[in-house]
């Protein structure tokens, strides 16, 4: 019986490795963005991700989004000067912590 399961799950390893790599990259980007945000905004950052050339910043409340949008250009410049690939737009979204 274990041989059947082994063949069933054997093909998952490359997919899981790719998924893990994406998760690590997303966590790394989130931490880079957190460091560059104003101190008051840092605890409210849920995640940051790339969508094509755009940077998507997800905050835990709509109350913080105007401040992030206002500081989007300086944030973009600091991230790019820190080695991030060129960023098209900075999009700010809201999603509560789950």
Residue pairs with C-beta under 8 A, 6 or more apart in sequence:
26 47
26 48
26 49
29 48
29 49
29 50
29 84
30 45
30 47
30 48
30 49
32 48
32 79
32 82
32 84
33 45
33 48
33 55
33 57
33 75
33 79
34 42
34 45
34 48
36 75
36 78
36 79
36 82
37 45
37 68
37 71
37 75
38 67
38 71
40 67
41 59
41 64
41 67
41 68
44 59
44 60
44 61
44 64
45 57
45 58
45 59
45 60
46 58
46 59
46 60
46 95
46 96
46 97
47 58
47 95
48 55
48 56
48 57
48 58
49 55
49 56
49 58
50 56
51 91
52 88
53 85
53 86
53 87
53 88
53 89
54 87
54 88
54 89
54 90
54 91
55 76
55 79
55 87
55 88
55 89
55 90
55 91
56 91
56 92
56 93
57 68
57 75
57 90
57 91
57 92
57 93
58 92
58 93
58 94
58 95
59 65
59 68
59 92
59 93
59 94
59 95
60 94
60 95
60 96
60 97
61 94
61 96
62 94
65 92
65 94
68 75
68 90
68 92
69 90
69 92
72 90
72 92
73 90
75 90
76 87
76 90
79 87
80 86
80 87
